[in-house]
Amino acid sequence: MLRQSLFALCVVTLGCSSDPEAAPATDAAVEVAADTGTVKVDTGTMETAPLPGCETPLSSGFACAAPTKTAGKTTCTEAALQDFVVKCLKDDITVPASCADWKAANAACASCVADWSWDSIMGKVYPDDYKCYWSTFDATCAKSVNCLFSCQDEVCTECVDEERSECFQASEKSGGKCWDVAGKDADACFKKFDAQLKGCDVNELYADAPDLTTLKEQILKFYRGACRDNADWTNATAAGDAGTDTGSDAPAAETSVSDAADAG
């Protein structure tokens, strides 16, 4: 589930908040209304799995909440996105100076890209896969998965580095502190929506040494779905603009970043 991925990314980019706990809280995007109708979790009945010594108990007042869903748009053309991945991405997960010119020339598209990006990475260009989750899951699963993430943030708040990764992984498994809270339901949701979640895959972003070509391919696909096709990743691997129909039964040809560069 890569819940711990942002923390490794912070180390690489130095672009996250100076508050080590601010990043997960921002990304979880939990909004609790005055009357949410949620039922507080009885944590006293849960079994616990072996976890790092840094783990903390889940508070008695913990309650699940639905995440904020980001609106999809059709403000990015294929040409703008192809230009974006050339001018705004680097293999060290920083933002090149050339990106400023791209943003100025493509203001509406850049606004959508920012809406769908990590809040805690400087530059507002690297995609937040969790925002894709909230658009892809149904409402029940979105709430379950967000609840799992929030639970992990709380029980692993004192953990750092490798211990934090171990804490997240253990907490979401059977017997872990977050399993009965939401982990079991979230696991079923990830399995149920496995095919649809392929559009959310930006795993290269979290690699120790990202391959720039792969990174650009994944990010191009992500923003096609989010900002070209109105939060629909069905055709995100295909080049073209929103609503484009090839006029035949054959699938649209996929255009890669390298193909576009060669054509230019």
Number of C-alpha atoms within 10 A of each C-alpha: 12 12 15 21 14 20 20 16 19 19 11 17 13 14 16 20 15 11 7 13 14 12 20 20 14 13 22 21 17 17 11 14 9 6 6 12 11 11 11 12 18 15 17 9 8 15 13 16 16 12 20 17 11 14 21 15 12 20 13 11 10 17 18 24 23 23 23 17 16 15 14 20 22 19 22 27 19 19 12 17 24 22 18 25 21 18 18 23 21 17 18 15 25 18 19 13 10 13 20 15 12 19 18 11 12 18 14 15 24 24 17 22 27 16 20 26 21 23 20 21 23 17 19 19 27 26 26 24 20 25 24 26 23 20 21 20 20 12 13 12 23 23 22 25 30 25 26 29 26 23 27 26 23 20 22 24 17 15 19 14 11 12 17 24 19 16 27 28 17 21 25 25 17 15 17 21 30 29 23 22 24 23 25 18 18 24 18 14 18 17 10 13 15 12 9 15 18 16 27 24 18 22 15 19 24 19 15 12 12 16 14 18 16 17 23 25 19 26 25 25 25 29 33 33 25 31 28 28 23 17 24 21 24 13 18 22 20 18 21 20 16 19 10 11 11 11 8 7 7 7 11 16 11 13 14 20 20 13 10 13 11 8 7 6
